[in-house]
Amino acid sequence: MNLDSNLSSLFILAQEGDKRAYEKCIETLYSVLEKYYSRRISNKSIIEDLIQETLMAIHKARHTYDPNLPFLNWARTIARYKMIDYLKKSSKANQDVDIEDLSNSMALSDGFDDLDYDKEVLINYIDSLNDNQKELIKQVKLRGLSIKEAAILSGLSISNVKTTIHRGIKQLKAKWQS
């Protein structure tokens, strides 16, 4: 039985009042959500908050789950919207983040995407950067987050994120060309 079928079965039993099935479902969902958010966010406390909010939202919306549809798609949709809600709330609280910068037009034009590179060598080069540069480059260039999202998650201004990424990429290019 695959993970989706297993979670679906557990959730259906939980909807029928099986407390053990509910506990097992939540326990499994916790690790699924942890992996989901860890691929997108580096801050562990934010990940934990999002997991808790998502589990509460799943609990509140449990009556909306259709057993004929994939469970994980339903749960991931809730998780995605919880992350979007978090990013929106964070942007309102962060005075340095301008809502207009969310558009893709603000992406850095640094030529990095045009490099023909060996993935393993590049990963080693990235790992040699300082922690801030490494994390921001991974978030924006490898995971596909926007500059604004990276700024919110790191607590830095958009300008600082752009500068940090630019300097990191400049260092990567220098190492690559040497």
C-alpha positions as CSV (number, residue, x, y, z in Angstrom):
1,M,0.0,0.0,0.0
2,N,1.5,3.4,-1.0
3,L,1.6,6.4,1.3
4,D,-1.4,8.1,-0.2
5,S,-3.6,5.0,0.0
6,N,-2.4,4.4,3.6
7,L,-3.2,8.0,4.7
8,S,-6.5,7.9,2.9
9,S,-7.5,4.7,4.7
10,L,-6.4,6.1,8.0
11,F,-8.2,9.4,7.5
12,I,-11.4,7.6,6.5
13,L,-11.3,5.5,9.6
14,A,-10.5,8.7,11.6
15,Q,-13.6,10.3,10.1
16,E,-15.6,7.4,11.4
17,G,-14.3,7.9,14.9
18,D,-11.2,5.6,15.1
19,K,-8.9,7.5,17.4
20,R,-5.9,5.3,16.8
21,A,-6.2,5.7,13.1
22,Y,-6.4,9.5,13.6
23,E,-3.3,9.5,15.7
24,K,-1.4,7.4,13.2
25,C,-2.6,9.6,10.3
26,I,-1.5,12.8,12.1
27,E,1.9,11.3,13.0
28,T,2.5,10.3,9.4
29,L,1.2,13.6,8.1
30,Y,3.6,15.4,10.4
31,S,6.6,13.9,8.7
32,V,5.1,14.4,5.2
33,L,4.5,18.1,6.0
34,E,8.0,18.4,7.6
35,K,9.6,17.2,4.3
36,Y,7.2,19.4,2.3
37,Y,8.1,22.6,4.2
38,S,11.8,21.8,4.6
39,R,12.2,21.8,0.9
40,R,10.8,25.3,0.7
41,I,11.8,27.0,4.0
42,S,15.0,26.9,6.0
43,N,13.8,28.3,9.4
44,K,13.0,25.4,11.7
45,S,10.6,27.4,13.9
46,I,8.6,28.6,10.9
47,I,8.4,25.1,9.6
48,E,7.1,23.9,13.0
49,D,4.5,26.7,13.1
50,L,3.4,25.9,9.6
51,I,3.1,22.2,10.3
52,Q,0.9,22.9,13.4
53,E,-1.3,25.4,11.5
54,T,-1.7,22.9,8.7
55,L,-2.6,20.0,10.9
56,M,-5.2,22.2,12.7
57,A,-6.6,23.3,9.3
58,I,-6.7,19.7,8.1
59,H,-8.6,18.8,11.3
60,K,-11.1,21.6,10.8
61,A,-11.6,20.8,7.1
62,R,-11.7,17.0,7.6
63,H,-15.4,16.9,6.6
64,T,-14.4,18.3,3.2
65,Y,-12.1,15.4,2.3
66,D,-13.5,13.2,-0.6
67,P,-12.3,9.6,-0.2
68,N,-12.5,9.2,-4.0
69,L,-9.7,11.7,-4.5
70,P,-6.0,11.4,-3.5
71,F,-5.5,12.3,0.1
72,L,-2.0,13.8,-0.3
73,N,-3.2,16.2,-3.0
74,W,-5.9,17.5,-0.6
75,A,-3.5,17.8,2.3
76,R,-0.7,19.5,0.2
77,T,-3.2,22.0,-1.1
78,I,-4.0,23.0,2.5
79,A,-0.3,23.1,3.3
80,R,0.4,25.3,0.2
81,Y,-2.3,27.8,1.2
82,K,-1.0,27.9,4.8
83,M,2.5,28.7,3.5
84,I,1.0,31.4,1.2
85,D,-1.0,32.9,4.1
86,Y,2.2,32.9,6.2
87,L,4.2,34.7,3.5
88,K,1.4,37.3,3.1
89,K,1.2,38.0,6.9
90,S,5.0,38.2,7.1
91,S,5.2,40.7,4.2
92,K,2.7,43.0,6.0
93,A,4.8,42.8,9.2
94,N,8.1,43.5,7.4
95,Q,8.4,47.1,6.5
96,D,11.4,46.5,4.2
97,V,9.4,44.2,1.9
98,D,7.5,45.9,-0.9
99,I,4.5,43.9,-2.2
100,E,5.3,44.9,-5.8
101,D,8.6,43.0,-5.6
102,L,6.7,39.7,-5.7
103,S,6.5,39.7,-9.4
104,N,9.1,37.7,-11.4
105,S,10.3,40.9,-13.1
106,M,12.4,41.6,-10.0
107,A,14.5,38.4,-10.4
108,L,18.2,39.0,-10.6
109,S,19.7,39.1,-14.1
110,D,23.1,37.6,-13.3
111,G,23.7,35.1,-16.1
112,F,24.0,32.3,-13.6
113,D,21.2,30.3,-15.3
114,D,23.2,30.3,-18.6
115,L,26.2,28.6,-17.1
116,D,26.9,25.1,-18.3
117,Y,27.9,23.4,-15.1
118,D,28.6,20.0,-13.5
119,K,26.0,19.6,-10.7
120,E,28.3,18.0,-8.2
121,V,31.0,20.6,-8.6
122,L,28.5,23.4,-8.4
123,I,27.1,21.9,-5.1
124,N,30.6,21.8,-3.7
125,Y,31.1,25.4,-4.7
126,I,27.8,26.5,-3.2
127,D,28.7,24.7,0.1
128,S,31.9,26.8,0.3
129,L,29.9,30.0,0.5
130,N,28.9,31.6,3.8
131,D,25.7,30.3,5.3
132,N,23.6,33.4,4.3
133,Q,24.8,33.2,0.7
134,K,24.4,29.5,0.5
135,E,20.9,29.4,1.9
136,L,19.6,32.3,-0.2
137,I,21.1,31.0,-3.4
138,K,19.5,27.6,-2.7
139,Q,16.1,29.1,-1.9
140,V,16.0,31.4,-5.0
141,K,18.0,29.8,-7.7
142,L,17.5,26.1,-6.9
143,R,14.2,25.9,-5.1
144,G,12.5,28.6,-7.1
145,L,11.4,30.9,-4.3
146,S,11.0,34.6,-5.3
147,I,13.3,37.2,-3.9
148,K,10.4,38.5,-1.8
149,E,9.7,35.0,-0.3
150,A,13.4,34.6,0.5
151,A,13.4,38.0,2.2
152,I,10.4,37.1,4.3
153,L,11.8,33.7,5.3
154,S,15.3,35.0,6.1
155,G,14.1,38.2,7.8
156,L,16.3,40.3,5.5
157,S,15.3,43.2,3.2
158,I,14.7,42.5,-0.5
159,S,17.7,44.7,-1.2
160,N,19.9,42.7,1.2
161,V,18.8,39.4,-0.3
162,K,19.6,40.6,-3.8
163,T,23.0,41.8,-2.8
164,T,23.8,38.6,-0.9
165,I,22.8,36.4,-3.8
166,H,24.7,38.6,-6.3
167,R,27.9,38.5,-4.2
168,G,27.5,34.7,-3.8
169,I,27.0,34.2,-7.5
170,K,30.0,36.4,-8.2
171,Q,32.1,34.2,-5.9
172,L,30.8,31.1,-7.6
173,K,31.6,32.4,-11.1
174,A,35.1,33.3,-9.9
175,K,35.6,29.8,-8.6
176,W,34.1,28.3,-11.7
177,Q,36.4,30.2,-14.0
178,S,39.6,29.5,-12.0
